[in-house]
Amino acid sequence: MIRSFLYDTANKEKSAYIWNTSASMLSAFQTVFILMIISRIDPVSDAGIFTIAFAVGNLMLTIGRYGIRPFQVSDVRESYKFSDYLWARIITCLLMIGISIVYVVSNYGFAGENSKKSTVILLVCMTKVIDAFEDVLHGMLQQRQRLDIAGKVVSLRLAGYIVTYLITYIFTKNLVVASSISLLITFIMFLGLNSIAVKEFTKEKISRGAIKNVKKLYIECFPLFISTYLVMYLGNAPKYAIDKVLSNEAQACFNYIFMPVFVIGLVSQFIYQPAIRRLSFAWYNDEKNFFKKAILKQIIIIVILSILAIFGGAFLGIPILSAIYSVDLTGYKQELLVLLIGGGMLAFVNFLQMLITITRHQNWLIGGYILAYIVFLTQGKSVVKNYGIMGISLFYLTVLVALTIIFGIMTCRIITHRYK
């Protein structure tokens, strides 16, 4: 029955779009759904801990994925076998686990009041390890034109994780217990669903000899890894700065108004992700008109999405967020609008990064990201200390506008040079 649900579809392209959208929505809104419950039971401590746990978990996720998915999907010539991608992912996932442990121990420790916070962060990071490994399997499915199967698997697994977390926390009111049980359930679903999903597509023998190509793959994708790591850091940089200076309560309130921004970024990625493969073929086959029209279409979608979010936030944002989280956020309207504009810029940054990757100029990305990273790392804490949440919101927007301009110029230069 499960196999039939995953494989049988009349229109693969339409199904891929629908289920990929479903997966994107669940991924984008999982923290919203869970925080809706946590904020009603413990809006200060647990909400703040959960917020920073997911921020750290998503940052660690970029280590596990190593930015390889866009490269894998756009590997039209199949320069690397699935074995190469698989071994590369196994190693990065192990590295992700080690770095997560070191990060938690060095920043929080397990003594006293930090014990609960550290445990929850580590459990969320382990959940993200599952996301990271699953990603390489679904990259292979997308290469085989079966993104619809991947979308179904992610949708079911994330739905299971969200429901489990909500029910467990409601009954136990304990973040550690909820995080532990949810991790176990999502791991079981990962094994069950993916073993069926990839069975007919993994005829290739997975040999240890493939490891010789992993080094080359790491070198080629290193700019992508640095870029995805830094863009995730920048996307959550205000949270890291706030965590060092302000209280869990301030962290929770900031995350409530920051949530729409995070959603914009994730949704925009899933909207253009199905187009990566087709854009790659268009670039490789020199389909000038299609390539340009497809880019314009995606830009229009991102602009419309951003405008709707900004106008919606201006009129309904605070009342809706206050109702959702059962917290009075009346004093944060200006900060919300600034952050929503920043969310639109982040969506453009992600899209431009994808285009630059397709054209195989990913090494161009590093300079801009490192500059933005250094600025935030050295100045973020000071901005929060002196100017509070509004200060870090404006700082965040400024950095993302600068990155959008830089990557926009790069993209125009690449396309102009190719089609001059």
N, C-alpha and C positions, 0 to 999 in steps of 0.2 A: 504493500500500500504506500509506504513512504517512497519507495523507488519510483512508483508510478507518478506520485505527486511531484517529485523532483525532475523527472526526465520527460514526462509526456506534456507537450504543449503544441498548440496549432501554429502559433506565430512566435518564434523564438525572439525576434527583435522586440516586439511589443511586450512580451513577457519579461524580457530582460529589463526593459525600462520600468515596468510596473514594480517588479520585485526589487530592483536596485533602489528605486525611490522609497519603497517600504523599508528596506534595510537602512537607508540613509536617515529616514525619519526616526526610526527606533534608536539608531546610533546617536543622532543629534539630541533626541529628547529623553534618553535614558536617565541622565542626571536631573532633568527637569521633573520627571515623574517621581523619582526616588526622593529628591529634595522636597517635593510637595508634602510627602508624608513625614520626613524627618523634621521639617520646619514646624510642623504642628505638634510634635512630641518634644523635641529639644532644639528650638530655633537658634540657640547660641553655640553651645559646645559641639554637639554632634554635627550640626549643619556646617560649621567651620571646618571640622576635621574631614568630613566627607568631601567638601569642596577641594581642599588642598590634596587629598588622596587621589582624586581623579585628575587633578592638574599634574601631579607628579607621575601618575600612571600613564597618562597620555604622552608625557615627555619621554618616559622609558620605552614606550611603544615605538617611538621613532628609531631607537637603537635596534630593537628586534626586527623591524621591517627594513632598516638600512636604506630606505628610499628606492628599493629595487622594483616594486610593483609597476610603476610607469615604464621602466626600462624593459622589464619582462614582457609586458603586454605589447609594447611597441617594437619588440624584437622580431620584425617582419622576416628577416633572413634566417631566423633561428640560429644565431651565432652560438648560442648556448643551449644545451639540453636541459630538460627538466631536472635531471640529476644534479646539474651544476647549481641551479637555483635552490633545490632542496637542501643540499649540503651547506650552501651559503646561509640559508635560513636557520638551520639547526645550530650552527655556530653562533650566529647573532642572537638567537634566543637564549642560549646558554650565557652569552656575554651580558644580555639584558638582565637575567636573573642575578648574576654576580654584581653588576653595577647597582641594581635596585637595592640589594642588601647593604652594600657599602654606603650608598646615598642615605638610606634611612638611619643606619648606625651613626654615621658621621654628623648628620644634621639634627637628629632627634634623640637617638639612643633608646634604650628600653627601660630606663630607670624612672621611678616616680610617676609623675603626671603624664610624661611623654610615652609611657608604655602602650597605652590604648591607641594613641595617635600613630605611633610607629607600626603597630600591628595591623591597623586598618590600611595604612598606606601600602604596606608590603603585600597584603592580601589582594588589594586592588591591582597592584603591579603584576602579581601572578596571573590575575584574570586577563590582563593585557598581553601576557606572554601567549596565551591561547589565541588571542586576536592576531598576534604577530605571525604565529606559525600557520594559522588558517589562511592568512593572506597569500602565501606562496601557492597553496593549493588552488585558491580561487583565481590567482593570476594565470595558472595553467588552464583553468576552465575558460577564462576569458580569451586566451589564445586560441582555444578550440571553438570559439564562437558560442559558448554556453554560459554567458554571464547570468542568464536567467536562473540556472541551477545554484550558482553562488549566492545570488540575491535571496533565494528561498531559504537556503541554509542559514545565512546570517540573520534573516528576519525571524526564523523560528528560534534560533539560539538566543538572540538578544531579548526576544519576548519572554523566553523562559527565565533568563537572568533577571529581568526587571520584575516579573511577577514574584519570583522566589524572594528577591531582596525585599520587596514591599511587604509580603505576607510575613516573612521572618522577622522583620524589624517591628511591625505592628504588634506581634505577639510577644517578642522578647525585649523590645526597646533597647537592644544591644547591638552596636555597630559591628563589633568583632564577630559575634555569632552570625549576624546577617551576611557579612562579607564572606565568612568561611563556608556557610551552606550554599550561598550563591555561586561561589567558586567551584564547589564540588558538582553542583547541578550543571553548570555551563561546560565543565570538563566532560561530563558524561554525554551531554548533547553534542559536543564537538566530535567526540569519538564516533558516536552512533550515526550522526548525519553525514559527516564527511567521508566515512568509510564507504557509504553507499554512493555519495555524490561523485567521487573521483575514481571509483572502481573501474569503469569502462574507459577511462582516459589515461590510465597509468600502466600501459603495457610495457613501457620501457623498463629495462632492468636497472635497478638502483645500485650501482657499484661504487666501491670506495675509490676507484680510479678517477671518478669525477672530481675529487677534491683538488686535483691539479689545476683545474680551471677556476676554482673559487677565488684564488688570489687575483687573477686577472679581472674577474667579475667585481671584486671588491674595489680594485683600483678604478675601474670604469665608473662604478656607481658611487665612489667616495664623494664627489661633488653633490650628488643627490642626497646622500646621507647627511652631510653637513647642512645642506639647505633645508631638508625636512626637519631635522633636529632643531635648527635655529628658528625656523618659522613656527614650530610648535612652541618653542621657548618664548618667542616674541608674542605669540597668541595668548599665552598665559603669564607673560612677564609681570603684569600688574599684580597677579595673585602671589607670585613668589616674593615680590617686593613688600607687599602688605603682610605676608606671613612673617617676615623678619622684623617688622616694626609695630604693627597694630595687633589687636586682639582677635580671637576666634569669631567674636560677634561682628567686628568690622569686616573680617574676611567673608563671613556669611552674607552680610548685606551687600557687599560689592559683588559677590557671585550671583546674587538674585538679579541685579541689574545688568550683570555681564552675560548672563545666560543667553539672551537673544543674539548677542554678538557671536558666541560660540556656535549657536545653531545656524546662523547665516553662513559661517565658514564651512561647517560640515555639509550642510545641504548643497551649497554651491559646488563642492567637490564631487558629490555623488551625481549631481546633474550633468556635469561635463565628463565624468569618468567613462560612461558608455561610449563617448565619442573618441576616446583616445586611440583605439585601434584603427578606426576609419580615418582619422586625421593623420595617423602614422603612414598608412598606405598612400594617402593623398600627397603627403610630403615626399615619400619615397618614389612615387610614380610621376611626380612633377605635375600634379593636377592643380594648377595655379588657381583657377576660378573657384573650384570647390573648396579648397583650403581656406581662401580668404573669406568666402561666404560663411563657412562653418564657424570661423573665428568670430566674425561679426555677429552671428546668431547667438553664440555663447555669451558674448559681451553684453548684448541686449538683454538676455535673460538675467545676468548678474546685476545689471543696472536696474531693471524692473524690480527684482527681488529686494535690492538694497533700498530703493525709493519706497516701496511698500512697507518695509520694515521701519524706516525712519519716520514716515508719516503715521504709521500705526503706533509707533512708540511715542510720538508727540502727543497724540490724543488719547490713546488707550493703554499705553505701556505701563505706567505706574499703577493705575487702578487694577489692571489685570494681574500684574506681578504681585501686588499687595494681596490680592484675593487668592492667587495660586499658593503663595507661601505663607499666608496668614501673618504677614508682618507689614507694619506701616512704613512704606518707602516714599512717602510724599516729598521728603526733602532731597530726593535723588534724581529728579526729572532732568536737570541740565546734564548731569553726569551720564545718564542713560542715553540722551541724544548724541553726545560726543562719542560715546562708545559704539553706538549703532553706525555712525559714519565710519568709525574705525573698522567695524565688522565688514562694511562694504569694501573698504580698502584691502582688508585681509583676503577677501574672496578674490579680488583682482590679482593680488600677489600670488595666491595659489594657482590661479588659472594661467598666469604668465609663466610661472615656473614649469607647469606642465608643457606649455608650448615650446619653451626653450629646451626642455628635455627631449621632446619629439625630434627636434632639429639636431639633437646630439651636440648642443653647445652648453651642457649642464655645468661645465667648469666655470662658465661666466657668472654663475649664481653666487659663488662662494664669497666674493669680495663684498657685495652688498649686504649679505646676511651677517657676515662677521663684523662689519662696521656697525650695523644696527644692534647686534648682540653686545658688543663692547660698550656702546652708549648706554644700553639698558642696564647692563651688569654693573657699570661704574656709577651711574647716576640715578637709577631707579629707586634705591633705598632712600637716598637723600631727598628725592622729589616727594616721596610719600611722607617722610618725616616733616618736611617744611610746608607742603601744600596739600597734604591729605589726598582723599579719593579723587577730587576734581583735578588736582595737579597731575596725578598719575594717569588719569583718563586722557587729558590733553597731551601729555607726553607720549602716550601710546599712539594716539591719532597722528601726531607729527611724524613719528618714526615710520608708521605704515604708509603715510602719504609719500614720504621720501622714497621708500622701497618701491612703491607702485610706479613712480616716475622713472626710477632707474631701470626697472625691469621692462617697462613699456618702451623705453628708448632702445634697450637691447633687442627686444622682439622686433621692433620696426626695422632696426638695422639688419637683422638676420634675414627677414623676409624680403626687404628691399634688395639686398645683395644677391639673394637667390633668384629673384624674378625681375631683375633690372633689364 
